[in-house]
Amino acid sequence: MILILNEKELLRKSLEEGYIDEKKTSNTIRILAKHYFSIGMTKEQVYDSIDNFFKKNYKKYNSVKWKVGFDRTINAVSKYKDHTLFDINKIEITEKELIRINSLENIKYEKLAFVLLIYAKIYNLMKKNELGIVKLDQKYTFSDAKVKENIYNQGKILHTFEELGLITSSKMVDSTDIKVNFINKDSPIVLKITDFRNYVYEYLRWKGENIINCINKECSILFIPNNNSNKYCKMCAINIEKINHKERNREHMRKKRSVDEIGNPCNPTPTMD
């Protein structure tokens, strides 16, 4: 999920711990700008505050090189009508929405439709409306859906979605906005998405596929097990094997030292001539 849903928590980490999203520093800049504007700062004050924050917390920071990026983000945020920080912790999916997706009878299409629905509901909460308009970023949308296709085929799938009436593309030149047309609140809530890692697996689990949570309580990510004994996700399994490997090496060294000490005692019993 490329969208930042827990802006309040990220702001807290930034202000209290000096946290910076190094994968996408613009996220930190934007969240700080929203916060500073929300407490009544001017553009100049916002710039100075963010500049000081990065000087203090980011070793790679160069105030001259970053000025253009700062100005661009701060100017964009200054135009927001609302500077409230997002704190989206769940998305609810209804029975009719799932039935519509399932009716596509094509697992690639179904997974992509599910992801687009999640994005549409998130944008509705962010924009405080019910328009279902998504700023489509194909790279991340298809990645979230676990659908591997080249750009050409991605475009073909989206064109098919438009023909089926699932989405409507913006008529504006260079706009990536699409409207998701199958939001339907007029039925019982069936799924509640609270973890946005591998969230498309929630749909597959609803369809009856064998999807489980990693038993590592610090992880708990959804994954598809290779077999019935597979209880850890791939990353946790690798980390556990590394720990076990180190422990086996330590045990081997302990046994080796014990054998060496027995074979070469420090005070051997003298022999009789």
C-alpha positions in Angstrom: 0.0 0.0 0.0 1.6 3.2 -1.2 -0.8 5.5 0.7 0.1 6.6 4.2 -3.0 5.9 6.3 -1.6 6.5 9.8 -0.3 10.1 9.5 -0.9 10.8 13.1 1.4 8.0 14.2 4.1 9.0 11.8 3.9 12.6 13.0 4.3 11.4 16.6 7.3 9.3 15.6 8.8 12.3 13.7 8.3 14.8 16.5 9.3 12.5 19.4 11.9 10.3 17.8 13.1 12.2 14.8 11.7 9.5 12.4 12.1 10.1 8.7 10.6 7.8 6.0 13.8 7.2 4.1 12.1 5.2 1.3 10.0 8.3 0.5 11.1 11.4 2.4 8.4 13.4 0.7 5.9 11.6 3.0 7.6 13.0 6.1 7.9 16.5 4.5 4.1 16.4 3.6 3.0 15.2 7.1 5.2 17.8 8.8 3.8 20.5 6.5 0.2 19.5 7.3 0.9 19.6 11.0 2.7 23.0 10.9 -0.1 24.6 8.7 -2.7 23.1 11.1 -1.2 25.1 14.0 -1.3 28.4 12.1 2.2 28.7 10.7 2.9 30.7 7.5 4.7 29.2 4.5 8.0 30.7 5.6 7.6 29.3 9.2 6.7 25.9 7.8 9.8 25.9 5.6 12.1 26.9 8.4 10.6 24.3 10.8 11.0 21.4 8.3 14.5 22.7 7.3 15.5 22.6 11.0 14.0 19.2 11.5 15.9 17.7 8.6 19.2 19.4 9.6 18.8 17.8 13.0 17.6 14.3 12.0 18.9 13.5 8.5 22.6 13.0 7.8 22.1 13.1 4.0 20.3 16.4 4.1 21.5 19.3 1.9 19.4 22.4 2.4 20.4 23.8 -1.0 19.7 20.7 -3.0 16.4 20.0 -1.2 15.0 23.5 -1.5 13.0 22.9 -4.7 11.4 19.7 -3.3 10.5 21.5 0.0 9.0 24.4 -1.9 6.9 22.1 -4.2 5.5 20.0 -1.3 4.9 23.0 1.0 3.1 24.9 -1.8 0.9 21.9 -2.6 0.0 21.3 1.1 -0.8 25.0 1.6 -3.6 24.7 -0.9 -5.3 21.9 1.0 -8.7 22.9 2.3 -8.2 20.7 5.3 -4.9 19.9 7.1 -6.3 17.2 9.4 -4.0 14.2 9.6 -5.4 10.9 8.5 -5.8 8.0 10.9 -7.5 5.3 8.8 -7.4 2.0 10.6 -10.1 0.0 8.8 -11.9 -0.4 5.6 -15.3 -2.2 5.5 -16.4 -4.3 2.5 -20.0 -5.3 1.9 -21.5 -8.6 0.7 -22.8 -7.0 -2.6 -19.4 -5.6 -3.3 -17.8 -9.0 -2.9 -20.4 -10.7 -5.0 -19.9 -8.2 -7.8 -16.1 -8.8 -7.7 -16.5 -12.6 -7.6 -18.9 -12.5 -10.6 -15.9 -11.5 -12.8 -14.8 -15.2 -12.7 -11.2 -14.2 -13.4 -8.9 -14.3 -10.5 -6.6 -11.6 -11.9 -9.6 -9.3 -12.5 -11.1 -10.1 -9.1 -7.9 -9.3 -7.2 -7.4 -6.0 -9.0 -11.1 -5.0 -8.6 -10.8 -5.7 -4.8 -7.7 -3.5 -4.6 -9.4 -0.7 -6.5 -12.3 -0.9 -4.2 -10.1 -0.6 -1.2 -8.3 2.4 -2.7 -11.7 4.0 -3.6 -12.9 3.7 0.0 -9.7 5.1 1.4 -9.8 8.1 -0.9 -13.5 8.6 0.1 -12.4 8.8 3.8 -9.5 11.1 2.9 -11.5 13.5 0.8 -14.6 13.1 3.0 -16.9 12.3 0.2 -18.5 9.3 -1.5 -17.2 9.9 -5.1 -15.1 6.8 -5.3 -12.4 8.6 -7.2 -8.9 7.1 -7.1 -5.6 8.6 -8.3 -4.5 5.5 -10.1 -0.8 4.5 -10.0 -0.8 1.3 -12.0 2.6 0.2 -10.6 1.4 0.1 -7.0 -2.2 -1.0 -7.8 -1.2 -4.1 -9.7 1.6 -4.8 -7.1 -1.0 -4.7 -4.3 -3.2 -7.0 -6.3 -0.3 -9.5 -6.7 -1.0 -9.3 -10.5 2.2 -9.4 -12.6 1.5 -7.9 -16.0 3.5 -5.5 -18.3 2.3 -2.0 -18.9 0.5 -2.9 -22.1 -1.5 -5.7 -20.5 -2.3 -3.5 -17.5 -3.8 -1.0 -19.8 -5.9 -3.7 -21.5 -7.2 -5.0 -18.2 -8.2 -1.5 -17.1 -9.8 -0.9 -20.5 -11.8 -4.1 -19.9 -12.9 -2.8 -16.5 -14.2 0.3 -18.2 -16.1 -1.7 -20.7 -17.7 -3.7 -17.9 -18.7 -0.5 -16.1 -16.5 -1.2 -13.1 -14.6 2.1 -13.5 -14.8 5.4 -15.4 -11.6 7.1 -16.5 -11.2 10.9 -16.3 -11.7 12.8 -19.5 -9.1 15.3 -18.5 -5.8 15.2 -20.4 -2.9 13.6 -18.4 -5.2 12.8 -15.5 -4.8 9.4 -13.8 -8.1 9.7 -11.9 -10.6 6.9 -12.2 -14.0 6.5 -10.6 -14.8 3.1 -9.0 -18.4 2.4 -9.8 -19.2 -0.7 -7.8 -19.1 0.7 -4.2 -22.3 -0.6 -2.6 -23.1 0.1 1.0 -26.6 -1.3 0.8 -25.8 -4.8 2.2 -24.2 -6.3 5.3 -20.5 -5.8 6.0 -18.6 -9.0 5.4 -14.9 -8.0 5.6 -13.1 -5.5 7.7 -9.5 -4.7 6.5 -7.3 -3.6 9.3 -3.9 -4.7 8.1 -2.9 -3.2 4.7 0.0 -5.6 4.2 -1.0 -8.3 1.7 -4.6 -7.2 2.2 -5.7 -8.8 -1.2 -5.3 -12.1 0.6 -8.4 -11.2 2.6 -10.4 -11.5 -0.6 -8.8 -14.9 -1.4 -9.5 -16.1 2.1 -13.1 -15.0 1.7 -13.2 -17.1 -1.5 -12.1 -20.1 0.5 -8.4 -20.3 -0.3 -5.9 -21.5 2.4 -4.6 -18.1 3.7 -3.2 -17.9 7.3 -1.6 -15.4 9.6 2.1 -15.7 10.5 2.2 -17.1 14.0 4.9 -14.7 15.0 2.9 -12.3 17.1 5.2 -9.4 16.1 4.4 -10.0 12.5 1.0 -11.7 11.9 1.0 -10.9 8.2 -1.3 -12.9 5.9 0.4 -15.4 3.6 -0.2 -18.5 1.5 1.4 -21.5 3.2 3.4 -24.0 1.1 2.2 -26.9 3.3 0.3 -27.7 6.4 3.4 -27.4 8.6 4.2 -23.9 7.3 3.2 -21.5 10.1 5.6 -18.6 9.5 5.7 -16.2 6.6 8.7 -16.3 4.4 10.6 -13.4 6.1 10.0 -14.7 9.6 11.0 -18.3 8.6 14.3 -16.9 7.2 14.9 -15.0 10.4 14.1 -17.9 12.6 16.4 -20.2 10.6 19.2 -17.6 11.0 18.7 -17.7 14.8 18.5 -21.5 14.8 21.7 -21.7 12.7 23.6 -19.4 15.1 22.4 -21.5 18.0 23.5 -24.7 16.3 26.9 -23.2 15.6 27.2 -22.1 19.3 26.2 -25.6 20.5 28.7 -27.2 18.1 31.5 -25.0 19.4 30.5 -25.8 23.0 30.7 -29.5 22.3 34.0 -29.1 20.5 35.5 -27.2 23.4 34.3 -29.9 25.8 35.9 -32.6 23.7 39.2 -30.6 23.5 39.2 -30.1 27.2 38.8 -33.9 27.8 41.4 -34.8 25.3 43.9 -32.2 26.5 43.5 -31.8 30.3 45.3 -28.9 31.9 46.7 -31.1 34.7 47.2 -34.6 33.3 47.7 -37.5 35.8 51.4 -38.4 35.9 52.3 -41.8 34.6 54.4 -44.4 36.5 57.7 -45.4 34.9 
